């Protein structure tokens, strides 16, 4: 319920914590050199994260290239067994396809595994950027000074009763879950972090927050002095906490057309860079004989055309900081893609396939040896069981009676191991004999009377 609290979701929470440490380190460095700016931190953060994910991107590109080369062979195998639905044919088809994958040195689930690795990273990225005060200590403490002042004055009742809908709706959500002052403080910090400039001015006027300082610096801007929060959020005149749609409305009312151009540039640049990124990505040909595969390729092309428009709309309605991340990410990925395409084009895939074929042959030979050993062991055990069965079936009547007598004598002598089934059977036998003798005595005694 408390949005400021660092994410605790399994895997995503741990990844967000790690990425938060990277973001905090970046902000500490740029603050040390005198330019503590969230927009600049987001750009540098995006570059660092994409460089860390570069090995995954290279593997994915190699997988795509090898998949395109081996597709004709897989298609030939599918045509070979087309219309054959019996179990033997299906098993043979799967075996041959597996051998093709092994020949090219790729796994059928290789692309899925890479996507599964990237998904928690992407979710964690959004979490860190949306909740900077939760992961960057200096930003969090700056907002914390404001939250402490609000709590100290009237326990944030103004937040509950103000005319600012975004504040009232959010704090009402916290109201049922906040039991300690620490959680209330976190909730107020999270709200303050998401406020627009006008809402923040309303809060500052109500609580007289314009004179608060952190480490000797004014926190909120006034008519003569620029505050820390404004310094953190302002990137080329745009507040990273405000959405472009909000900036456009406010700028038009003030006649600040430069801000209108800057705000509109964010969704436009997001769509353009996303489109360039999509164009640089390798795509599969749609001339396959498999109708289902052709349909998937066409659906992917439609999605790639639709994604830039979606990113433009999201960047227009979400805070500018998120739009800046999308733009920076698309630019970095586009540069990476150009370099990757050159690297992939220089690779000798025929030589790579030969090496993979040798490895595949050794692996298949090893698997055959293991299978042969298992079959030999199974046959040996089967022969032993059969020999014992044959031995018992070839025994004469006198031999079977002698074996039965030997087992009975062993049983009567109580030579079984402690805890074994034979030992438990002896205990039951002794118990029955004891009870039987006791009942016989009682019967004799009753007869005398």
ROVOMI-784678 format. One record per residue (C-alpha): residue in three letters; x, y, z. Coordinates in steps of 0.2 Angstrom, whole numbers. Layout:
N
<kedo resn="ala" x="X" y="Y" z="Z"/>
...
! end
This chain:
449
<kedo resn="unk" x="0" y="0" z="0"/>
<kedo resn="unk" x="15" y="12" z="3"/>
<kedo resn="unk" x="21" y="16" z="-14"/>
<kedo resn="unk" x="37" y="23" z="-8"/>
<kedo resn="unk" x="43" y="7" z="0"/>
<kedo resn="unk" x="56" y="-2" z="-11"/>
<kedo resn="unk" x="48" y="-16" z="-21"/>
<kedo resn="unk" x="48" y="-32" z="-12"/>
<kedo resn="unk" x="41" y="-43" z="-26"/>
<kedo resn="unk" x="51" y="-59" z="-28"/>
<kedo resn="unk" x="65" y="-57" z="-41"/>
<kedo resn="unk" x="59" y="-40" z="-47"/>
<kedo resn="unk" x="62" y="-32" z="-29"/>
<kedo resn="unk" x="80" y="-39" z="-29"/>
<kedo resn="unk" x="83" y="-32" z="-46"/>
<kedo resn="unk" x="76" y="-15" z="-42"/>
<kedo resn="unk" x="87" y="-14" z="-27"/>
<kedo resn="unk" x="102" y="-17" z="-37"/>
<kedo resn="unk" x="97" y="-5" z="-51"/>
<kedo resn="unk" x="93" y="7" z="-37"/>
<kedo resn="unk" x="111" y="6" z="-31"/>
<kedo resn="unk" x="117" y="10" z="-48"/>
<kedo resn="unk" x="105" y="25" z="-50"/>
<kedo resn="unk" x="110" y="31" z="-33"/>
<kedo resn="unk" x="129" y="30" z="-37"/>
<kedo resn="unk" x="126" y="39" z="-54"/>
<kedo resn="unk" x="116" y="53" z="-45"/>
<kedo resn="unk" x="130" y="54" z="-31"/>
<kedo resn="unk" x="143" y="57" z="-45"/>
<kedo resn="unk" x="134" y="70" z="-54"/>
<kedo resn="unk" x="130" y="79" z="-38"/>
<kedo resn="unk" x="148" y="79" z="-33"/>
<kedo resn="unk" x="153" y="87" z="-49"/>
<kedo resn="unk" x="139" y="100" z="-47"/>
<kedo resn="unk" x="125" y="95" z="-59"/>
<kedo resn="unk" x="113" y="85" z="-48"/>
<kedo resn="unk" x="99" y="83" z="-61"/>
<kedo resn="unk" x="86" y="68" z="-62"/>
<kedo resn="unk" x="85" y="70" z="-81"/>
<kedo resn="unk" x="104" y="68" z="-83"/>
<kedo resn="unk" x="104" y="54" z="-71"/>
<kedo resn="unk" x="90" y="44" z="-81"/>
<kedo resn="unk" x="100" y="46" z="-97"/>
<kedo resn="unk" x="117" y="40" z="-89"/>
<kedo resn="unk" x="107" y="26" z="-80"/>
<kedo resn="unk" x="99" y="20" z="-96"/>
<kedo resn="unk" x="116" y="19" z="-105"/>
<kedo resn="unk" x="124" y="9" z="-90"/>
<kedo resn="unk" x="109" y="-3" z="-90"/>
<kedo resn="unk" x="109" y="-6" z="-108"/>
<kedo resn="unk" x="128" y="-9" z="-108"/>
<kedo resn="unk" x="125" y="-22" z="-94"/>
<kedo resn="unk" x="112" y="-31" z="-105"/>
<kedo resn="unk" x="123" y="-30" z="-121"/>
<kedo resn="unk" x="129" y="-49" z="-119"/>
<kedo resn="unk" x="110" y="-54" z="-119"/>
<kedo resn="unk" x="107" y="-44" z="-134"/>
<kedo resn="unk" x="122" y="-52" z="-143"/>
<kedo resn="unk" x="116" y="-69" z="-139"/>
<kedo resn="unk" x="98" y="-65" z="-145"/>
<kedo resn="unk" x="105" y="-58" z="-162"/>
<kedo resn="unk" x="115" y="-73" z="-164"/>
<kedo resn="unk" x="100" y="-84" z="-161"/>
<kedo resn="unk" x="90" y="-74" z="-173"/>
<kedo resn="unk" x="103" y="-76" z="-187"/>
<kedo resn="unk" x="106" y="-95" z="-184"/>
<kedo resn="unk" x="87" y="-97" z="-183"/>
<kedo resn="unk" x="85" y="-89" z="-201"/>
<kedo resn="unk" x="99" y="-101" z="-208"/>
<kedo resn="unk" x="92" y="-117" z="-200"/>
<kedo resn="unk" x="73" y="-113" z="-205"/>
<kedo resn="unk" x="74" y="-121" z="-222"/>
<kedo resn="unk" x="81" y="-138" z="-214"/>
<kedo resn="unk" x="67" y="-138" z="-201"/>
<kedo resn="unk" x="54" y="-134" z="-215"/>
<kedo resn="unk" x="61" y="-149" z="-225"/>
<kedo resn="unk" x="59" y="-160" z="-210"/>
<kedo resn="unk" x="41" y="-154" z="-207"/>
<kedo resn="unk" x="37" y="-157" z="-225"/>
<kedo resn="unk" x="44" y="-174" z="-224"/>
<kedo resn="unk" x="32" y="-179" z="-210"/>
<kedo resn="unk" x="17" y="-169" z="-216"/>
<kedo resn="unk" x="1" y="-178" z="-213"/>
<kedo resn="unk" x="9" y="-192" z="-202"/>
<kedo resn="unk" x="1" y="-191" z="-185"/>
<kedo resn="unk" x="6" y="-208" z="-178"/>
<kedo resn="unk" x="17" y="-209" z="-163"/>
<kedo resn="unk" x="33" y="-216" z="-171"/>
<kedo resn="unk" x="32" y="-202" z="-185"/>
<kedo resn="unk" x="30" y="-188" z="-172"/>
<kedo resn="unk" x="45" y="-195" z="-162"/>
<kedo resn="unk" x="56" y="-196" z="-177"/>
<kedo resn="unk" x="51" y="-179" z="-183"/>
<kedo resn="unk" x="55" y="-172" z="-165"/>
<kedo resn="unk" x="72" y="-181" z="-165"/>
<kedo resn="unk" x="77" y="-174" z="-182"/>
<kedo resn="unk" x="72" y="-157" z="-177"/>
<kedo resn="unk" x="82" y="-158" z="-161"/>
<kedo resn="unk" x="97" y="-164" z="-171"/>
<kedo resn="unk" x="96" y="-148" z="-182"/>
<kedo resn="unk" x="95" y="-137" z="-167"/>
<kedo resn="unk" x="111" y="-146" z="-160"/>
<kedo resn="unk" x="120" y="-144" z="-176"/>
<kedo resn="unk" x="118" y="-125" z="-176"/>
<kedo resn="unk" x="122" y="-125" z="-157"/>
<kedo resn="unk" x="105" y="-116" z="-152"/>
<kedo resn="unk" x="92" y="-121" z="-140"/>
<kedo resn="unk" x="73" y="-121" z="-145"/>
<kedo resn="unk" x="70" y="-111" z="-129"/>
<kedo resn="unk" x="85" y="-100" z="-131"/>
<kedo resn="unk" x="75" y="-84" z="-135"/>
<kedo resn="unk" x="62" y="-87" z="-122"/>
<kedo resn="unk" x="75" y="-89" z="-108"/>
<kedo resn="unk" x="83" y="-72" z="-114"/>
<kedo resn="unk" x="66" y="-64" z="-113"/>
<kedo resn="unk" x="63" y="-71" z="-96"/>
<kedo resn="unk" x="79" y="-64" z="-90"/>
<kedo resn="unk" x="75" y="-47" z="-97"/>
<kedo resn="unk" x="57" y="-45" z="-91"/>
<kedo resn="unk" x="61" y="-43" z="-72"/>
<kedo resn="unk" x="75" y="-30" z="-77"/>
<kedo resn="unk" x="62" y="-20" z="-87"/>
<kedo resn="unk" x="49" y="-20" z="-73"/>
<kedo resn="unk" x="62" y="-15" z="-60"/>
<kedo resn="unk" x="68" y="-1" z="-71"/>
<kedo resn="unk" x="51" y="7" z="-72"/>
<kedo resn="unk" x="50" y="5" z="-53"/>
<kedo resn="unk" x="66" y="14" z="-50"/>
<kedo resn="unk" x="63" y="28" z="-61"/>
<kedo resn="unk" x="45" y="31" z="-55"/>
<kedo resn="unk" x="50" y="31" z="-36"/>
<kedo resn="unk" x="67" y="40" z="-36"/>
<kedo resn="unk" x="66" y="45" z="-18"/>
<kedo resn="unk" x="64" y="27" z="-13"/>
<kedo resn="unk" x="81" y="22" z="-21"/>
<kedo resn="unk" x="91" y="38" z="-21"/>
<kedo resn="unk" x="94" y="43" z="-3"/>
<kedo resn="unk" x="98" y="62" z="-6"/>
<kedo resn="unk" x="82" y="64" z="-16"/>
<kedo resn="unk" x="72" y="55" z="-3"/>
<kedo resn="unk" x="79" y="65" z="12"/>
<kedo resn="unk" x="75" y="81" z="3"/>
<kedo resn="unk" x="57" y="76" z="1"/>
<kedo resn="unk" x="58" y="69" z="19"/>
<kedo resn="unk" x="61" y="86" z="26"/>
<kedo resn="unk" x="44" y="92" z="18"/>
<kedo resn="unk" x="35" y="77" z="24"/>
<kedo resn="unk" x="41" y="79" z="42"/>
<kedo resn="unk" x="35" y="97" z="42"/>
<kedo resn="unk" x="18" y="92" z="36"/>
<kedo resn="unk" x="17" y="78" z="49"/>
<kedo resn="unk" x="23" y="90" z="63"/>
<kedo resn="unk" x="10" y="103" z="59"/>
<kedo resn="unk" x="-7" y="94" z="58"/>
<kedo resn="unk" x="-4" y="76" z="54"/>
<kedo resn="unk" x="-7" y="79" z="36"/>
<kedo resn="unk" x="-26" y="83" z="38"/>
<kedo resn="unk" x="-24" y="96" z="24"/>
<kedo resn="unk" x="-20" y="82" z="12"/>
<kedo resn="unk" x="-36" y="73" z="17"/>
<kedo resn="unk" x="-47" y="88" z="14"/>
<kedo resn="unk" x="-38" y="98" z="1"/>
<kedo resn="unk" x="-46" y="101" z="-16"/>
<kedo resn="unk" x="-32" y="93" z="-25"/>
<kedo resn="unk" x="-39" y="76" z="-31"/>
<kedo resn="unk" x="-23" y="67" z="-34"/>
<kedo resn="unk" x="-17" y="70" z="-16"/>
<kedo resn="unk" x="-34" y="66" z="-8"/>
<kedo resn="unk" x="-36" y="50" z="-18"/>
<kedo resn="unk" x="-19" y="44" z="-14"/>
<kedo resn="unk" x="-19" y="48" z="4"/>
<kedo resn="unk" x="-36" y="40" z="6"/>
<kedo resn="unk" x="-28" y="24" z="-1"/>
<kedo resn="unk" x="-15" y="25" z="12"/>
<kedo resn="unk" x="-27" y="29" z="26"/>
<kedo resn="unk" x="-32" y="11" z="30"/>
<kedo resn="unk" x="-15" y="4" z="30"/>
<kedo resn="unk" x="-4" y="18" z="38"/>
<kedo resn="unk" x="-2" y="13" z="57"/>
<kedo resn="unk" x="15" y="21" z="61"/>
<kedo resn="unk" x="23" y="38" z="58"/>
<kedo resn="unk" x="36" y="30" z="47"/>
<kedo resn="unk" x="24" y="23" z="35"/>
<kedo resn="unk" x="14" y="40" z="35"/>
<kedo resn="unk" x="30" y="49" z="31"/>
<kedo resn="unk" x="34" y="37" z="16"/>
<kedo resn="unk" x="17" y="39" z="10"/>
<kedo resn="unk" x="18" y="58" z="10"/>
<kedo resn="unk" x="35" y="58" z="2"/>
<kedo resn="unk" x="28" y="47" z="-12"/>
<kedo resn="unk" x="13" y="59" z="-15"/>
<kedo resn="unk" x="25" y="74" z="-15"/>
<kedo resn="unk" x="36" y="66" z="-28"/>
<kedo resn="unk" x="21" y="64" z="-40"/>
<kedo resn="unk" x="14" y="81" z="-37"/>
<kedo resn="unk" x="13" y="94" z="-52"/>
<kedo resn="unk" x="21" y="111" z="-49"/>
<kedo resn="unk" x="5" y="119" z="-46"/>
<kedo resn="unk" x="0" y="106" z="-33"/>
<kedo resn="unk" x="17" y="108" z="-24"/>
<kedo resn="unk" x="15" y="127" z="-23"/>
<kedo resn="unk" x="-2" y="124" z="-15"/>
<kedo resn="unk" x="5" y="113" z="-2"/>
<kedo resn="unk" x="20" y="124" z="1"/>
<kedo resn="unk" x="8" y="139" z="4"/>
<kedo resn="unk" x="-3" y="130" z="16"/>
<kedo resn="unk" x="11" y="124" z="27"/>
<kedo resn="unk" x="24" y="138" z="24"/>
<kedo resn="unk" x="37" y="126" z="17"/>
<kedo resn="unk" x="46" y="139" z="7"/>
<kedo resn="unk" x="59" y="142" z="20"/>
<kedo resn="unk" x="64" y="124" z="23"/>
<kedo resn="unk" x="82" y="119" z="20"/>
<kedo resn="unk" x="92" y="103" z="18"/>
<kedo resn="unk" x="111" y="103" z="20"/>
<kedo resn="unk" x="110" y="122" z="19"/>
<kedo resn="unk" x="101" y="123" z="3"/>
<kedo resn="unk" x="83" y="129" z="0"/>
<kedo resn="unk" x="71" y="115" z="-4"/>
<kedo resn="unk" x="57" y="124" z="-14"/>
<kedo resn="unk" x="60" y="138" z="-26"/>
<kedo resn="unk" x="53" y="155" z="-22"/>
<kedo resn="unk" x="53" y="171" z="-32"/>
<kedo resn="unk" x="71" y="175" z="-30"/>
<kedo resn="unk" x="80" y="158" z="-26"/>
<kedo resn="unk" x="79" y="141" z="-35"/>
<kedo resn="unk" x="76" y="126" z="-24"/>
<kedo resn="unk" x="84" y="109" z="-23"/>
<kedo resn="unk" x="68" y="100" z="-30"/>
<kedo resn="unk" x="67" y="112" z="-44"/>
<kedo resn="unk" x="86" y="109" z="-48"/>
<kedo resn="unk" x="84" y="90" z="-47"/>
<kedo resn="unk" x="68" y="90" z="-58"/>
<kedo resn="unk" x="72" y="103" z="-71"/>
<kedo resn="unk" x="79" y="97" z="-88"/>
<kedo resn="unk" x="80" y="110" z="-101"/>
<kedo resn="unk" x="67" y="120" z="-93"/>
<kedo resn="unk" x="55" y="105" z="-91"/>
<kedo resn="unk" x="50" y="97" z="-74"/>
<kedo resn="unk" x="53" y="79" z="-75"/>
<kedo resn="unk" x="39" y="76" z="-63"/>
<kedo resn="unk" x="26" y="84" z="-74"/>
<kedo resn="unk" x="18" y="76" z="-89"/>
<kedo resn="unk" x="20" y="84" z="-106"/>
<kedo resn="unk" x="1" y="86" z="-107"/>
<kedo resn="unk" x="1" y="95" z="-90"/>
<kedo resn="unk" x="15" y="106" z="-96"/>
<kedo resn="unk" x="6" y="110" z="-113"/>
<kedo resn="unk" x="-9" y="116" z="-103"/>
<kedo resn="unk" x="0" y="127" z="-91"/>
<kedo resn="unk" x="12" y="134" z="-104"/>
<kedo resn="unk" x="-3" y="139" z="-116"/>
<kedo resn="unk" x="-11" y="148" z="-101"/>
<kedo resn="unk" x="5" y="157" z="-98"/>
<kedo resn="unk" x="9" y="160" z="-116"/>
<kedo resn="unk" x="26" y="151" z="-114"/>
<kedo resn="unk" x="27" y="143" z="-131"/>
<kedo resn="unk" x="45" y="137" z="-129"/>
<kedo resn="unk" x="39" y="125" z="-115"/>
<kedo resn="unk" x="25" y="119" z="-127"/>
<kedo resn="unk" x="38" y="115" z="-140"/>
<kedo resn="unk" x="49" y="106" z="-127"/>
<kedo resn="unk" x="34" y="96" z="-120"/>
<kedo resn="unk" x="28" y="90" z="-137"/>
<kedo resn="unk" x="45" y="85" z="-142"/>
<kedo resn="unk" x="46" y="72" z="-129"/>
<kedo resn="unk" x="32" y="61" z="-136"/>
<kedo resn="unk" x="37" y="65" z="-154"/>
<kedo resn="unk" x="55" y="60" z="-151"/>
<kedo resn="unk" x="49" y="44" z="-142"/>
<kedo resn="unk" x="39" y="39" z="-157"/>
<kedo resn="unk" x="53" y="43" z="-170"/>
<kedo resn="unk" x="67" y="34" z="-160"/>
<kedo resn="unk" x="56" y="19" z="-157"/>
<kedo resn="unk" x="52" y="18" z="-176"/>
<kedo resn="unk" x="71" y="19" z="-180"/>
<kedo resn="unk" x="74" y="6" z="-167"/>
<kedo resn="unk" x="61" y="-6" z="-174"/>
<kedo resn="unk" x="68" y="-3" z="-192"/>
<kedo resn="unk" x="85" y="-8" z="-187"/>
<kedo resn="unk" x="80" y="-24" z="-178"/>
<kedo resn="unk" x="82" y="-40" z="-189"/>
<kedo resn="unk" x="66" y="-47" z="-195"/>
<kedo resn="unk" x="61" y="-64" z="-202"/>
<kedo resn="unk" x="55" y="-67" z="-220"/>
<kedo resn="unk" x="37" y="-70" z="-223"/>
<kedo resn="unk" x="39" y="-82" z="-238"/>
<kedo resn="unk" x="39" y="-98" z="-227"/>
<kedo resn="unk" x="27" y="-112" z="-233"/>
<kedo resn="unk" x="21" y="-113" z="-215"/>
<kedo resn="unk" x="5" y="-102" z="-214"/>
<kedo resn="unk" x="5" y="-101" z="-195"/>
<kedo resn="unk" x="23" y="-94" z="-196"/>
<kedo resn="unk" x="18" y="-82" z="-209"/>
<kedo resn="unk" x="4" y="-76" z="-199"/>
<kedo resn="unk" x="15" y="-73" z="-184"/>
<kedo resn="unk" x="28" y="-63" z="-194"/>
<kedo resn="unk" x="14" y="-52" z="-201"/>
<kedo resn="unk" x="7" y="-49" z="-183"/>
<kedo resn="unk" x="24" y="-44" z="-177"/>
<kedo resn="unk" x="26" y="-32" z="-192"/>
<kedo resn="unk" x="9" y="-24" z="-187"/>
<kedo resn="unk" x="14" y="-23" z="-169"/>
<kedo resn="unk" x="31" y="-15" z="-173"/>
<kedo resn="unk" x="21" y="-1" z="-183"/>
<kedo resn="unk" x="9" y="1" z="-169"/>
<kedo resn="unk" x="22" y="2" z="-155"/>
<kedo resn="unk" x="29" y="20" z="-159"/>
<kedo resn="unk" x="11" y="27" z="-159"/>
<kedo resn="unk" x="8" y="19" z="-142"/>
<kedo resn="unk" x="25" y="25" z="-135"/>
<kedo resn="unk" x="20" y="43" z="-141"/>
<kedo resn="unk" x="4" y="42" z="-131"/>
<kedo resn="unk" x="11" y="35" z="-115"/>
<kedo resn="unk" x="25" y="48" z="-116"/>
<kedo resn="unk" x="12" y="62" z="-118"/>
<kedo resn="unk" x="2" y="57" z="-102"/>
<kedo resn="unk" x="16" y="50" z="-91"/>
<kedo resn="unk" x="29" y="61" z="-82"/>
<kedo resn="unk" x="43" y="68" z="-93"/>
<kedo resn="unk" x="56" y="58" z="-84"/>
<kedo resn="unk" x="48" y="41" z="-90"/>
<kedo resn="unk" x="47" y="49" z="-108"/>
<kedo resn="unk" x="66" y="54" z="-107"/>
<kedo resn="unk" x="70" y="36" z="-102"/>
<kedo resn="unk" x="61" y="29" z="-117"/>
<kedo resn="unk" x="70" y="41" z="-129"/>
<kedo resn="unk" x="87" y="38" z="-121"/>
<kedo resn="unk" x="83" y="19" z="-121"/>
<kedo resn="unk" x="78" y="19" z="-140"/>
<kedo resn="unk" x="93" y="29" z="-145"/>
<kedo resn="unk" x="105" y="18" z="-135"/>
<kedo resn="unk" x="97" y="2" z="-142"/>
<kedo resn="unk" x="98" y="10" z="-160"/>
<kedo resn="unk" x="117" y="13" z="-158"/>
<kedo resn="unk" x="119" y="-4" z="-151"/>
<kedo resn="unk" x="109" y="-12" z="-165"/>
<kedo resn="unk" x="120" y="-3" z="-178"/>
<kedo resn="unk" x="136" y="-10" z="-170"/>
<kedo resn="unk" x="128" y="-27" z="-167"/>
<kedo resn="unk" x="123" y="-28" z="-186"/>
<kedo resn="unk" x="141" y="-25" z="-191"/>
<kedo resn="unk" x="148" y="-37" z="-179"/>
<kedo resn="unk" x="135" y="-51" z="-184"/>
<kedo resn="unk" x="138" y="-48" z="-202"/>
<kedo resn="unk" x="157" y="-50" z="-200"/>
<kedo resn="unk" x="154" y="-67" z="-191"/>
<kedo resn="unk" x="158" y="-83" z="-201"/>
<kedo resn="unk" x="142" y="-93" z="-197"/>
<kedo resn="unk" x="148" y="-107" z="-208"/>
<kedo resn="unk" x="163" y="-110" z="-197"/>
<kedo resn="unk" x="152" y="-108" z="-182"/>
<kedo resn="unk" x="140" y="-121" z="-188"/>
<kedo resn="unk" x="155" y="-133" z="-192"/>
<kedo resn="unk" x="161" y="-131" z="-174"/>
<kedo resn="unk" x="143" y="-134" z="-167"/>
<kedo resn="unk" x="141" y="-149" z="-178"/>
<kedo resn="unk" x="157" y="-157" z="-171"/>
<kedo resn="unk" x="151" y="-153" z="-153"/>
<kedo resn="unk" x="134" y="-160" z="-158"/>
<kedo resn="unk" x="141" y="-176" z="-165"/>
<kedo resn="unk" x="152" y="-179" z="-149"/>
<kedo resn="unk" x="136" y="-175" z="-138"/>
<kedo resn="unk" x="125" y="-187" z="-148"/>
<kedo resn="unk" x="139" y="-201" z="-147"/>
<kedo resn="unk" x="140" y="-198" z="-129"/>
<kedo resn="unk" x="121" y="-199" z="-127"/>
<kedo resn="unk" x="121" y="-216" z="-137"/>
<kedo resn="unk" x="135" y="-223" z="-126"/>
<kedo resn="unk" x="125" y="-219" z="-110"/>
<kedo resn="unk" x="109" y="-226" z="-118"/>
<kedo resn="unk" x="118" y="-242" z="-123"/>
<kedo resn="unk" x="125" y="-244" z="-105"/>
<kedo resn="unk" x="108" y="-241" z="-98"/>
<kedo resn="unk" x="100" y="-254" z="-110"/>
<kedo resn="unk" x="114" y="-267" z="-106"/>
<kedo resn="unk" x="111" y="-265" z="-87"/>
<kedo resn="unk" x="92" y="-267" z="-90"/>
<kedo resn="unk" x="95" y="-282" z="-100"/>
<kedo resn="unk" x="107" y="-290" z="-87"/>
<kedo resn="unk" x="94" y="-287" z="-73"/>
<kedo resn="unk" x="81" y="-294" z="-84"/>
<kedo resn="unk" x="91" y="-310" z="-87"/>
<kedo resn="unk" x="95" y="-312" z="-69"/>
<kedo resn="unk" x="76" y="-311" z="-65"/>
<kedo resn="unk" x="72" y="-323" z="-79"/>
<kedo resn="unk" x="86" y="-335" z="-73"/>
<kedo resn="unk" x="79" y="-335" z="-55"/>
<kedo resn="unk" x="62" y="-339" z="-62"/>
<kedo resn="unk" x="68" y="-353" z="-73"/>
<kedo resn="unk" x="78" y="-360" z="-59"/>
<kedo resn="unk" x="62" y="-361" z="-48"/>
<kedo resn="unk" x="52" y="-368" z="-62"/>
<kedo resn="unk" x="65" y="-382" z="-65"/>
<kedo resn="unk" x="65" y="-387" z="-46"/>
<kedo resn="unk" x="58" y="-405" z="-42"/>
<kedo resn="unk" x="44" y="-407" z="-30"/>
<kedo resn="unk" x="57" y="-414" z="-17"/>
<kedo resn="unk" x="68" y="-399" z="-19"/>
<kedo resn="unk" x="54" y="-387" z="-17"/>
<kedo resn="unk" x="48" y="-396" z="-1"/>
<kedo resn="unk" x="66" y="-395" z="6"/>
<kedo resn="unk" x="67" y="-377" z="2"/>
<kedo resn="unk" x="51" y="-373" z="10"/>
<kedo resn="unk" x="56" y="-384" z="26"/>
<kedo resn="unk" x="72" y="-374" z="27"/>
<kedo resn="unk" x="63" y="-357" z="26"/>
<kedo resn="unk" x="51" y="-363" z="39"/>
<kedo resn="unk" x="65" y="-369" z="51"/>
<kedo resn="unk" x="73" y="-352" z="49"/>
<kedo resn="unk" x="57" y="-344" z="53"/>
<kedo resn="unk" x="54" y="-354" z="68"/>
<kedo resn="unk" x="71" y="-352" z="75"/>
<kedo resn="unk" x="69" y="-333" z="75"/>
<kedo resn="unk" x="85" y="-329" z="66"/>
<kedo resn="unk" x="77" y="-314" z="57"/>
<kedo resn="unk" x="86" y="-297" z="58"/>
<kedo resn="unk" x="79" y="-284" z="70"/>
<kedo resn="unk" x="67" y="-273" z="62"/>
<kedo resn="unk" x="65" y="-284" z="47"/>
<kedo resn="unk" x="48" y="-291" z="40"/>
<kedo resn="unk" x="53" y="-308" z="47"/>
<kedo resn="unk" x="56" y="-301" z="64"/>
<kedo resn="unk" x="39" y="-293" z="65"/>
<kedo resn="unk" x="31" y="-309" z="59"/>
<kedo resn="unk" x="40" y="-318" z="73"/>
<kedo resn="unk" x="33" y="-306" z="86"/>
<kedo resn="unk" x="15" y="-308" z="79"/>
<kedo resn="unk" x="17" y="-327" z="80"/>
<kedo resn="unk" x="23" y="-327" z="98"/>
<kedo resn="unk" x="9" y="-315" z="103"/>
<kedo resn="unk" x="-4" y="-327" z="95"/>
<kedo resn="unk" x="4" y="-342" z="103"/>
<kedo resn="unk" x="4" y="-334" z="120"/>
<kedo resn="unk" x="-14" y="-329" z="118"/>
<kedo resn="unk" x="-19" y="-346" z="112"/>
<kedo resn="unk" x="-11" y="-355" z="127"/>
<kedo resn="unk" x="-19" y="-343" z="139"/>
<kedo resn="unk" x="-37" y="-346" z="132"/>
<kedo resn="unk" x="-34" y="-365" z="133"/>
<kedo resn="unk" x="-30" y="-364" z="151"/>
<kedo resn="unk" x="-46" y="-354" z="154"/>
<kedo resn="unk" x="-56" y="-366" z="145"/>
<kedo resn="unk" x="-49" y="-381" z="155"/>
<kedo resn="unk" x="-52" y="-371" z="172"/>
<kedo resn="unk" x="-70" y="-368" z="167"/>
<kedo resn="unk" x="-73" y="-386" z="163"/>
<kedo resn="unk" x="-67" y="-392" z="180"/>
<kedo resn="unk" x="-80" y="-380" z="188"/>
! end
